Amino acid sequence: MEKALKKYSIETTDYQVGQDNVQKWGFDIHNPVFGTSAALVILCLLSLLIVEPSTALSALNSVKNGIIQDFDVFFMWVTNFFIFFALALLVSPLGKIRIGGKEAKSEHSTISWLAMLFAAGMGIGLLFWGVAEPTAYFTDWWGTPLNVEPNTEAAKSLAMGATLFHWGFHGWSIYAIVALSLAFFTYNKGLPLSIRSAFYPVFGDRAWGWLGHIIDIMAVLATLFGLATSLGLGAQQATSGINYVFGLNGGIGMQLGVIVFVTMIAVVSVIRGIDGGVKVLSNVNMILAFLLLVFVTAVSFDVALSSLWTTTAGYLGNIVELSIPHGRDDTVWMHGWTVFYWAWWISWSPFVGMFIARVSKGRTVREFLLAVICIPTVVTVIWMSVFGGIAIDQVMNNIGELGATGLTDISLTLFHVYDALPYGEVLSVISIVLILVFFITSSDSGSLVIDSITAGGKIDAPVPQRIFWACIEGAIAGVMLWIGGKEALQALQSGVVATALPFVFVLLLMCFSLIKGLRTELPEYR
């Protein structure tokens, strides 16, 4: 198999990208994957809309709770495995292999590369949870990590550390494995940019049959529902911010309006492609986020500096206990937060992994893993320390709205923090813009990825196809918000958990396949 893989390329096998494709209505679709994925999603959406919203929400929650209760230990240990697997690759001789071959050159500057992978990987999440999550842990809004006593110095350290635990090395290791697999098999072996390509060393030519179709369909569904969660959160926070800043009273109608508006902008961006759309928006994201971070740090420097130490110490000091699911007294917190987070990262992994793979040609395996895992984690440490630290400080010292009333509306937490800072209204407006831009970036990045999967691995799918998937993403987020109502977060989480479970097995097999593939390249680097 390794000998066959070494010689494998699109030109030298019977499989050709798009051989099963159908050109119709301006689409270029890989019929089994596109047709089945689209039919399943549309059927799901219609079913949810037909059923009474409360009944649909109850059914979704039952599925989510059942998976979390029965597979909590599995999710926890699988995620631990991914971080150790990535570390082993990084320090092994396989780290010398270059994506695209020994002479491959990078297609994007390091700054633009990092901006794109970061914006696609966690943009809206940082803005939504960077303040709300540590505050929730500190005040026992929905359980406390390791059952620490809330509203204490110990709770502050553990709240900051647990937040970084959910946004740091573990999650980015999942992204890195998927991204590296896809980048290697696409640029080093000449295979289509599709999830199934990563399984050629295991399945051989069967990867181009129904076995591969099923893998790609699972990736499409996981990506769509993972994206819907972030888009729903973004719509909630943007709407709350607009209401708060401008004195409006928009509810679910405004949230749906935000989704429609952002989807329209995302459609324009996907039409322009990576260089003219995603890359430009990602760079705008990074500039706005950096300026916001610098200003907030400057006006609360002492708090931010002390929080940086608190976050790092809380993370390193508790990472082992937080990672092990056995003997825990805080299972409610672990189920509600950690297990869900690992499911969320897994459901996002085909989307973010494929997007990172697409822009990462020319990097060595070692450089790739260091950048994808470590750089975003470092940025997250700084971001969470500043925003989360300021929020907890306001609660502890009864400063502003957050200090007076505590955590009342999780989507408003960021704006309550700004109230106690200089130029709070200006910061709120900038953050609303940033949320929307991150929103757009996630949507169009996801559309480009799904386009590639449903076009049989083609990088440049036709414009109507890009528009179709961008609209489908918005529709899923809108339906989930409609069903959930005031409990929209639960509805969004349910879709993520349900699609993440089967994809875990895909990721485990991908690790084995990646090792087999990398070993065929190693002789060239000795």
VOVEX-780803 format. One record per atom (N, C-alpha, C): residue in one letter; x, y, z. Coordinates in steps of 0.2 Angstrom, whole numbers, plus 2048, in hexadecimal, padded with zeros to 3 digits. Atoms other than C-alpha are relative to their C-alpha. Last residue first. Example, Ala and Ser with C-alpha at 12.3 -4.5 7.8 and 13.67 -1.06 7.14 Angstrom:
2
S7FC7FA7FFS8447FB824S7FC805803A8047FA800A83E7EA827A804806800
//
This chain:
526
R7FB8037FCR85683981BR8078017FDY7FD7FB7FBY849845815Y8057FD804E7FD7FA803E84483B805E803805804P7FA801803P84282B80FP8038067FCL7FB7FF7FCL834833819L8077FF7FDE7FC7FB802E82883580CE806801803T7FD801807T82082480DT8048067FDR7FA805800R81F825820R8037FF7F9L7FA7FC7FFL81483581EL8067FB800G7FE7FB806G80682B816G807803801K7FE805806K80681C823K8028057FAI7F98037FFI806829831I8027FC7FAL7FB7FA801L7F8833829L8077FD802S7FF7FF808S7ED823827S8068057FFF7FD806802F7EE81F83AF8028007F9C7F98007FDC7EA83083FC8047FA7FEM7FC7FC803M7DB830833M807801802L7FD803805L7D482183BL8058047FBL7FB8057FDL7D282A84BL8037FC7FAL7F97FD7FEL7CB839842L8057FB802V7FD7FE806V7BD82F839V807803802F7FD806803F7B9827849F8038017FAV7FA8027FCV7B6838851V8037FA7FDF7FA7FD803F7AB83D842F8067FE804P7FD805805P79D831849P8068037FDL7FE8077FEL79C83B859L8027FC7FAA7F98017FEA79E84D852A8017F8801T7FC801806T78D84D848T8077FF802A803805804A78284B858A8047FE7FAV7FE8067FDV78D856863V7FD7FA7FCV7F9801800V78C865857V8027F9803G7FE802806G77A864854G8077FE7FFS802807802S776863866S8027FE7F9Q7FB8057FDQ78187286AQ7FE7F97FEL7FA7FF804L77787E85EL8057FA803A802803806A766878867A8078007FBQ8018077FFQ76D87B878Q7FF7FD7F9L7F98037FFL77488C873L7FF7F9801A7FD801807A76389186CA8067FD801E7FC8057FFE75A88F87DE8047FE7FAK7FC7FD7FBK7518A087CK8067FB802G8037FA7FDG74B89A86BG804803805G7FD8007F9G753889868G7FC806803I8028067FCI749885858I801801807W807800800W74B896850W7FD7FB805L8027FA7FCL75D897854L7F9800801M7FE8027F9M76088584DM7FE806805V8058057FEV75688A83DV8027FE808G8067FC7FFG76189A83BG7FB7FB803A8007FB7FAA77189183DA7FA803802I8008057FAI76C883831I801804806A8078037FFA766890824A8007FB806G8047FB7FDG77689A825G7F97FD802E7FE7FE7FAE78088B821E7FC805804I8018067FCI775886813I802801807C8077FF7FDC77789880CC7FD7FA804A8007FA7FCA78A89680BA7F9801803W7FE8027F9W788885804W800805805F8058057FDF77D88B7F5F8027FE807I8057FC7FDI78889A7F2I7FB7FB803R7FE7FC7FAR7978907F0R7FB803803Q7FF8057FBQ78E8847E4Q803803806P8068027FDP7888937DAP8007FB805V8037FB7FCV79A8997D8V7F97FE803P8047FB803P7A18897D1P7FD805805A807802802A7AD87F7DBA7FD8067FDD8047FA802D7C08847DCD7F97FD7FDI7FF7FA7FCI7CA8787E6I7FB8057FEK7FE7FA804K7C38687DFK800806804G7F97FE7FFG7C285A7EBG8038057FCG7FB806801G7B38507E5G807802801A7FE800807A7A88607E3A8067FB7FFT806802804T79F85D7F4T8018007F8I8028077FEI7AF85D7FEI7FB7FE7FBS7FB804802S7B686D7F5S7FE7F8801D800800807D7A68767F7D8057FB7FDI805805802I7A5871809I7FF8007F8V7FE8077FEV7B687980CV7FB7FB7FDL7FA802805L7B2889802L8027F9801S803801806S7A188B80CS8067FD7FBG804806800G7AA88981CG7FD7FE7FAS7FB805800S7B6897818S7FD7F9800D7FD801807D7A88A1813D8057FB800S805802805S79E89F823S8037FF7F9S8018077FES7AD8A082FS7FB7FD7FBT7FA804801T7B38B0827T7FE7F9801I800800807I7A18B8827I8067FB7FEF806803803F79F8B5839F8007FE7F9F7FF8077FEF7B08BB83DF7FB7FB7FEV7FB802805V7AB8CB834V8037F9801L803801807L79B8CC83DL8057FE7FBI804806800I7A38C984EI7FD7FF7F9L7FC806800L7B08D684AL7FD7FA800V7FD801807V7A38E3845V8057FA800I806802804I79A8E0856I8027FF7F8S8008077FES7AB8E185FS7FA7FD7FBI7FB804803I7AE8F2857I7FF7F9801V801800807V79D8F885CV8057FD7FCS805804801S7A08F286ES7FE8007F8L7FD807800L7B18FA86FL7FA7FB7FEV7FB800806V7AA90B869V8027F8800E804801805E79C909877E8047FF7F9G803807800G7A9905884G7FB7FF7FAY802801807Y7B4914880Y7FC7F97FFP8017FA804P7BC912891P7FE7FE7F9L7FA7FE803L7B890189AL7FF8077FCA7FC7FE7FBA7AA8FD8A6A8078027FDD8037FB7FDD79D8FB898D804804805Y7FE7FA803Y7A98F088EY7FD807804V7F97FF7FEV7A78E289BV8028077FDH8007FD7FAH7948E3898H807801803F8027F9800F7978E2886F7FF803807L7FA7FC803L7A18D2887L7FE807800T7FA7FF7FBT7948CA893T8058047FDL7FF7F97FFL7858CD887L806802805S7FE7FD806S7848BC87FS801808801I7F9801802I7858B4890I8028037FAD801802807D7768BD897D8077FF7FDT808801801T7758BE8AAT7FF7FE7F9L801802807L7878BC8AFL7F97FE7FFG7FE806802G7898C78BEG7FF7FE7F9T805805801T77E8D58C3T8027F97FEA8067FF7FCA7898E28CBA7FB7FB7FFG7FF8017F9G79A8DC8C5G7F9801804L7FE8077FFL7948D98B3L8017FF808E806804800E78B8EA8B3E8027F9801G805800806G79A8F48B8G7FA7FB801I7FF7FB805I7A78EF8C5I7FB7FF7FBN8077FD801N7A28E48D4N8018077FCN7FF7FA7FDN7B58E08D8N7F98047FFM7FD8017F9M7B48CD8D6M800807803V8058037FCV7A88CF8C7V803800807Q8067FC7FFQ7B28DC8BFQ7FB7FD804D7FF7FA7FCD7C28D38C1D7FA804802I8008037F9I7BA8C38BAI802806805A8078027FEA7B68CD8AAA8007FE807I8047FA7FEI7C78D58A9I7F97FF802G7FE7FD7FAG7CF8C48AAG7FD806802G8038047FAG7C48BC89DG802803806F8077FF800F7C88CA890F7FD7FD806V8027F9800V7DB8CC893V7F8800801S7FE7FD7FAS7DF8BA898S7FE807801M8048027FAM7D48B388BM802803806W8077FD801W7DC8BD87DW7FC7FE806I8007F87FFI7EE8BA883I7F9802800V7FE7FF7F9V7EC8A7886V7FF808801T8068017FCT7E28A6875T802801808V8057FA801V7F08AE86CV7FA7FF804V7FD7FA7FDV7FC8A1873V7FC806800T8018017F9T7F089386FT803806804P8077FF7FEP7EE89985DP800800808I8027F9801I80189985BI7F9802802C7FD7FC7FBC804888863C7FE8077FFI8028017F9I7F987C85AI802805805V8078017FFV7F9882848V7FE7FF807A8047FA801A80A88A848A7F97FF801L7FF7FA7FBL81387C851L7FC8067FFL8038027FAL80A86E846L802806806F807800800F80E877836F7FD7FF807E8027F9800E82087B83AE7F8800800R7FE7FD7FAR82386883ER7FD808801V8058027FBV81986282FV802803807T7FE8077FET82386D824T7FB7FE805R7FE8007F9R81A87C81CR8027F9801G7FA7FD7FFG81987E809G803800807K7FB803805K80787C806K806803802S7FA8027FCS7FC882815S8067FD7FCV7FB7FA800V7EE88C80DV8077FE803R8007FD807R7E387D808R805806800A7FC804805A7E8873817A8008037FAI7F88007FEI7E2880823I8047FD7FBF7FE7F9802F7D188181AF807801802M8007FF808M7CF86E81AM8028077FEG7FB804802G7D386D82DG8018017F8V7FA7FD7FFV7C887B831V8067FC7FDF8007F9803F7B9873829F807804801P7FF801808P7BD86182CP8008077FDS7FA802803S7C186683ES8017FE7F9W7FD7FB804W7B2870843W8067FD7FCS8057FE805S7A8861849S8038057FBI800805805I7B785B853I7FC8017FAW7FA800804W7B986C85BW8017FA7FBW8007FA804W7A786C860W8068007FCA805802805A7A785A867A8008067FAW7FD805804W7B685F871W7FC7FE7FAY7FB7FD804Y7AD86E877Y8047FB7FCF8027FD805F79E86487CF8058047FCV802805805V7A8858886V7FD8047FAT7FB804803T7B086688FT7FE7FC7FAW7FB7FB804W7A1872892W8067FC7FDG8037FA803G79186A897G8058047FCH804802806H79885889AH7FE8077FCM7FC804806M7A785E8A4M7FB7FF7FAW7FC7FB804W79C86B8AEW8047FC7FBV8057FC803V78F85D8B3V8048067FCT802803806T79D8518B6T7FB8047FCD8037FA804D7A585C8C3D7FE7FD7F9D8067FE7FCD7A984E8D0D7FC8067FCR8027F9800R7B58468C4R7FA801804G8007FD7FAG7BD8358C7G7FE807801H8018057FBH7C18318B5H800803807P8088007FFP7BF83E8A7P7FF7FC806I8028077FEI7D28438A7I7F9800802S800804806S7D685389DS7FD7F9801L8057FF805L7D185F8AAL7FF7FB7FAE8068017FDE7DC8578B7E7FA8017FCV8008077FFV7EB8578ACV7F97FE803I802803806I7E88698A6I7FF7F8800N807805800N7E686F8B7N7FF7FD7FAG8018037FAG7F78788BBG7FA7FB801L7FB805800L7FB87C8A9L8007FC807Y800805806Y7EB8858A6Y8057FA802G8068047FFG7E988E8B7G8007FA7FBA7FF8057FBA7FB8938B6A7FA7FC801T7FB805801T7F989A8A5T8017FB805T802804806T7E98A38A8T8057FA7FFT8068047FDT7EE8AA8B9T7FE7FB7FBW7FD8057FCW7FF8B08B1W7FA7FC803L7FC804804L7F58B98A3L8047FB804S805805803S7E88BF8AFS8047FB7FCS8008057FAS7F68C98B9S7FB7FA7FDL7FA8037FEL7FA8D28A9L8007FB805A7FF805806A7E88D58A3A8077FD802V805806800V7E38DC8B4V8027FB7FBD7FE8047F9D7F38E88B5D7FB7FA800F7FA804801F7F08ED8A2F8027FC807S8008047FAS7DE8F28A3S8067FC800V8047FD7FBV7DD900897V7FF7FC806A7FD7FA7FDA7EC8FA88DA7FC803805T7FA8027FBT7E68E888CT803807803V8038037FAV7D58EE885V8057FE805F8037FA7FCF7DE8F9878F7FD7FD807V7FB7FC7FEV7EA8EB872V7FD806805L7FC8037FBL7DD8DE871L805805803L8058007FAL7D18E9867L8047FD806L8017F97FDL7DF8EE85BL7FC7FF806F7FA7FE7FDF7E48DB859F800807803A8008037F9A7D28D6856A807802804L8057FE7FBL7D08E3849L8017FD806I7FF7F97FEI7E08DF840I7FC803805M7FA8007FCM7DE8CC841M801807802N8018037FAN7CC8CD83AN806801805V8047FB7FCV7D18D882CV7FE7FE807N7FC7FA7FEN7DE8CC827N7FD805804S7FB8027FAS7D28BE828S805805802L8048007FAL7C58C881DL8047FE806V8017F97FFV7D38CB80FV7FC800807K7F97FE7FEK7D88B880FK7FF808803V7FE8037F9V7C68B280FV806803803G8058007FAG7C08BD801G8037FE806G8047FA801G7CC8C27F2G7FB800806D7FB7FA800D7DA8B57F6D7FC807800I7FC7FF7FAI7CE8A77FCI804807800G7FB8057FFG7C08A97EFG804801806R7F97FD801R7B78B87E9R8057FB801I8007FF807I7A68AE7E8I8078037FEV7FE807803V7A98A87F9V8008017F9S7F98017FFS7AA8BB7FFS8027F97FDV7FC7FC804V79A8C07F7V8077FE801V801803807V7918B17FEV8048047FCA7FC806801A7988B680FA7FF7FD7F9I7F97FE800I7908C780EI8057FA7FFM8007FC807M77F8C080AM8078027FFT800805806T7818B3818T8018037FAV7F9803801V7868C1824V8007FB7FBF7FB7FB802F7768CA820F8077FD7FFV8017FE807V76B8BB821V8058057FEI7FD806804I7738B5832I7FF8027F8V7F9800800V7708C7839V8037FA7FCG7FE7FA804G75E8C7834G8088007FFL801803807L75C8B683CL8028057FBQ7FB805801Q7638BE84CQ8007FC7F9M7FA7FC801M7588CD84AM8067FB7FFG8017FD806G7488C2849G8078047FEI7FE805805I74E8B8858I7FF8027F9G7FF8077FEG74E8C7862G8027FC7FBG801805804G7508DA85FG8017F9803N8038067FCN74D8E686DN7FF7FA7FBL805804804L7588F5868L7FD7FA804G8078007FCG761901873G7FA7FD7FCF8047FB803F770904867F7F9800803V7FC7FA802V77E8FC871V7FB8057FDY7FD7FC7FAY7748EF87AY8038067FEN8057FE7FCN7698E986BN803805806I8037FB804I7788E985FI7FA803805G7FC7FA801G7828DF86BG7FD8067FDS7FF7FD7F9S7758D386FS804806800T8077FE7FFT7728D085CT800804807A8007FA804A7858CE859A7F9804801Q7FC7FB7FDQ7868C2867Q7FF8067FDQ8037FE7F9Q7778B7862Q804806803A8067FD801A77C8B784FA7FD803807G7FE7FA803G78E8B2854G7FA8057FFL7FD7FC7FAL7888A485FL8018077FEG8057FE7FCG77D89E850G802804806L8047FB803L78B89F844L7FA802805S7FD7F9800S796896850S7FC8057FDT7FF7FE7F9T78A888852T803807801A8077FE7FEA785887840A801803807L8007F9802L79888583CL7F9803802G7FB7FC7FCG798875846G8008077FEF8037FF7F9F78886F83EF805804805L8067FC800L78E87282CL7FD802807T7FE7F9802T79F86B82FT7FA805800A7FD7FD7FAA79985B837A8028077FFL8057FF7FBL78D858829L803803806V8047FB801V79A85B81CV7FB802805A7FC7FA7FFA7A7850824A7FB8067FFM7FF7FF7F9M79A842826M804806801I8067FE7FDI796843814I800802807D8017FA802D7A8842810D7FA803802I7FB7FB7FCI7AB83381AI7FF8077FEI8037FF7F9I79B82B812I805804805H8067FC800H7A182E801H7FD802807G7FE7F9800G7B2827804G7FA805800L7FD7FF7FAL7AA816809L803807801W8057FE7FBW79E8187FAW803801807G807803800G7AC8177EEG7FC803806W8047FC805W7BC8227ECW7F97FE7FFA8017FA7FEA7C481C7FCA7FC8057FBR8077FF7FDR7C180B7F6R7FF806803D8047FE805D7D180E7EBD7F8800802G7FE800807G7DC80C7FAG7FB8037FBF805803804F7D380A80AF8027FF7F9V8048057FDV7E080D817V7FC7FC7FCP7FB8057FDP7EE81780EP7FC7FA803Y7FD804806Y7E0820804Y8057FB803F8018077FEF7D8826814F8027FC7FBA7FC8027FAA7DD838814A8007F9801S7F9801803S7D683A802S8057FE806R7FF807801R7C483780AR8087FF7FDI7FE8047FAI7C5848812I8027F97FES8068037FES7C6851801S8027FC806L8017FD7F9L7D385C7F9L7FA7FE803P8057FB7FFP7D684F7EBP800803807L8078027FFL7E68457EBL7FB806801G8047FE806G7F784B7E4G7F87FD800K802806803K8018417F1K7FB8027FAN7FB805800N80B84F7F9N7FE7FA7FBY7FA7FD804Y7FF85E7F6Y8067FB7FFT8027FC806T7EE8557F9T8078037FDF803804806F7F3847804F7FF8047FAF7FB805802F7FE85280FF7FE7FC7FAA7FB7FC804A7F2861810A8057FB7FEL8027FD806L7E4856815L8058037FCS802806804S7ED84C823S7FE8027F9L7FA803803L7F585C829L7FF7FA7FCA7FD7FC805A7E486582BA8077FD7FDV804800806V7DC857833V8038047FBI7FF807803I7EA854840I7FC8007F9A7F9801803A7EC867843A8007F97FCY8007FD807Y7D986A846Y8077FE7FCI805803804I7D985D854I8008037F9S7FD807802S7E986385BS7FB7FD7FBW7FC7FE806W7E187585BW8047FA7FEG8047FE806G7D486F867G8048017FAH804805801H7E0867874H7FC8017F9F7FC806804F7ED874873F7FB7FA7FEG7F9800801G7E2883878G8027FA7FCW7FE7FD806W7D0888878W8078007FEH805802805H7C787C885H8028047F9F800807801F7D787C890F7FB7FE7FAL7FA801805L7D888F88EL8007F87FFT8017FD807T7C7890896T8057FF7FBA805804803A7CB8848A4A7FE8037F9G7FC806803G7DB88E8A8G7FB7FB7FDM7FC7FE805M7D189E8AAM8047FA7FDA8047FE806A7C48968B4A8048027FAL803805803L7D088D8BFL7FC8027FAS7FB804804S7DA89C8C3S7FD7FA7FCK7FE7FC806K7CA8A68C7K8067FD7FCA805800806A7C28988D1A8038047FAA7FF806803A7D28978DCA7FB7FF7FAE7FA800804E7D18A98DFE8017FA7FDT7FA8007FCT7BF8A78E5T8068017FBN7FE7F97FDN7AE8AB8DDN805800805P8017FA805P7A98988DAP802807804E8057FB7FDE7B088A8E5E7FF8067FCV7FC7FB7FCV7B987E8D9V7FA805803N8047FE7FAN7AE86F8D4N804805804L7FD8047FAL7BC8698C8L7FC802806P7FB806801P7B68768BCP8037FD806T7FA7FD7FFT7A68808C2T8057FA7FEG7FB8047FDG79487D8BDG807803800W802806802W7898878B2W8057FA802W8067FF805W78A8998B7W7FD7F97FED805806800D7958948C5D7FA8017FDT8067FF7FCT79C8A58C7T7FC7FA801F7FF7FC7FAF7AE8A28C2F7FA801804Y7FC8057FBY7AA8958B5Y801803807A8058057FEA79D8A18ADA8037FB804T8057FE7FBT7A98AF8ADT7FB7FB803P7FD8007F9P7B78A58A5P7FB803805E7FF8077FDE7AA8A0897E804801807A8058047FDA7A28B1894A8027FA803V8027FD7FAV7B18BC891V7FB7FC803G7FA7FD7FDG7BB8B2883G7FE804807W7FE8047FAW7AB8A8880W806803803F8068027FCF7A28B3873F8027FD806L8047FA7FEL7B18BC86CL7FA7FE804L7FC7FC7FBL7BD8AD86CL7FB806802G8008037FAG7AF8A2864G804804805I8067FE7FCI7AC8AE856I8007FD807G8027F97FFG7BD8AC850G7FB802804M8037FF7F9M7C289A854M7FE808800G8018057FBG7C9890845G7FD802806A804805801A7C689B836A7FF7FB806A8077FD801A7CD8AB83DA7FB7FA7FEF8037FE7F9F7DC8A1844F7F98037FFL8028067FCL7E0897834L7FD802807M806804803M7DE8A7829M7FE7FA804A8077FD7FFA7E88B2834A7FB7FC7FDL8038007F9L7F68A6836L7FA803801W8028077FFW7F88A4823W7FD7FF807S807801803S7F78B7820S7FE7F9802I8057FC7FCI8058BA82DI7F97FE7FDT8018037FAT8108AB826T7FA804804S7FC7FD7FBS80E8B2814S7FE7FD807H8037FA7FCH8048A7809H805802805E8047FC804E80989A7FBE7FD807803S8067FE7FDS817892804S7FC8057FCK7FF7F97FDK82488A7F9K7F9802803A8067FC800A8268777F6A801807803E7FF7F9803E8378717F2E7FA804800K7FA7FC7FDK8378627FEK8018077FDG7F9802803G82585D7F9G806804803G7FF7FE807G8148657FBG8067FD7FDI806800803I81386580EI8018027F9R8037FA802R825863814R7FA7FF7FCI803800807I82B85481DI7FC8067FFK7FC7FD805K83785882CK7FC8007F9G8007F9800G82A854839G8048047FBL8057FE805L82A842834L7FE808800P7FD7FF806P83A84083EP7FB8027FAS7FE806803S82F84184ES8048027F9V7FA8027FEV82D850859V8047FA7FCL7FC7FA800L81E857851L8077FF801L7FE7FE806L81684784DL8058067FFA7FB806802A81784185FA8028027F9L7FA7FF7FDL80F852864L8057FB7FEA7FD7FA803A801850858A807802803F7FF803807F7FD83E85EF8048067FDF7FA804800F7FE844870F8027FE7F9I7FB7FC7FEI7F185286DI8077FC800F7FE7FC806F7E6846863F806805802F7FC804805F7E6839871F8038057FAN7F98007FDN7E084687EN8057FC7FBT7FD7FA801T7D1849872T807801803V7FF7FF807V7CD837871V8048077FFW7FA804801W7CE835884W8028017F9M7FB7FD7FCM7C1843887M8077FC7FEF7FE7FA803F7B583E879F807803804F7FE801807F7B582C87FF8038067FDV7F98037FFV7B3830891V8037FF7F9D7FB7FA7FDD7A483B88DD8077FE800F7FA800803F79C82E881F805805803D7FD806802D78D82888AD8078007FDQ8008057FAQ787837893Q8047FA7FFI7FB7FE7FBI78D843885I8007FC806I7F9801802I784839878I805802805G7FE808800G774837882G8077FF7FDN7FF8027F9N77484A886N8027F8800K7FA7FD7FDK77684F874K8017FD807V7FB803804V76884386DV807803803S8008077FES75C84887BS8067FD7FCN7FD8007F9N76085B878N8017F9802L7F97FF801L75C859866L804800806A7FD805804A74B851869A808801800S7FF8057FCS74785E876S8037FA7FDL7FA7FE7FBL74B86C86AL8017FA805A7FA801803A74086485DA806801804T7FF807801T732862869T8067FF7FCS7FF8037FAS73387486ES8017F9800P7F97FE7FEP73487A85CP8027FD807E8017FB7FBE724870857E807802803V8018027F9V72A865849V7FF806804I8078037FFI72986B837I7FE7FF807L8057FA801L738877838L7F97FD801L8007FC7FBL74386983FL7FB806800S8028037FAS73E85D832S7FF804806L807800801L741869824L7FC7FD806L8037F97FFL75286D82BL7F98007FFC7FF7FF7F9C75785A82CC7FC807802L8058047FCL75085781BL800801807I8077FD801I75A865814I7FB7FC803V8007FA7FCV76A85F81DV7F98037FFL8008017F9L76884D817L7FF807804A8068037FFA764852805A7FF7FF808A8067FA800A77285E804A7FA7FD802S7FF7FA7FAS77F85180BS7FA8057FFT8018037F9T778842800T800806805G8078017FFG77884D7F0G7FE7FD806F8047FA800F7898557F2F7F87FE801V7FF7FC7FAV7918457F8V7FC806800P8028037FAP78A8397EBP801804806N8078027FFN78A8457DDN7FE7FD806H7FE8077FFH79B84D7DEH7FA7FD802I8018037FAI79485E7D8I8037F9800D7FC805802D79986B7CBD8017FB806F7FC8037FAF78B8777CDF8057FB7FCG7FB7FC7FEG7858847BFG8047FD806W8037FA7FDW77487C7BEW806804802K8077FF801K77C86B7BAK7FE806804Q8007F9802Q78E8647B8Q7F98027FFV8057FE805V78E8537C0V800807800N8037FA7FFN79E84C7C9N7FA8017FAD8078017FED7A283A7CAD7FC806800Q803805805Q7B283C7C1Q7F97FE801G8067FE804G7B584C7CAG7FD7FB7FBV8057FC7FCV7C68497D0V7FB8027FBQ7FF7F9802Q7CD83B7C6Q7FB804804Y8047FB7FDY7CF8297CDY8028077FDD807800803D7D681C7C1D7FC806802T8058057FET7E78207C7T7FA8017FCT7FE807801T7F78297C1T7FB7FA803E7FF801807E7F183B7BEE8027F87FFI8067FF803I7E983E7CFI8017FD7F8S8017F9802S7F98387D7S7F98007FCY8077FE801Y7FE8287E0Y8008077FEK8017FF807K8108227DEK7F98047FEK7FB7FB802K8148237F1K7FF8027F8L8017F97FEL80381C7F5L8058057FDA8057FE804A80680C7EBA7FE808801K7FD7FF807K8168097F3K7FB8037FCE7FC7FA800E80E80C804E8038027F9M8047FA800M800800800M804806800
//
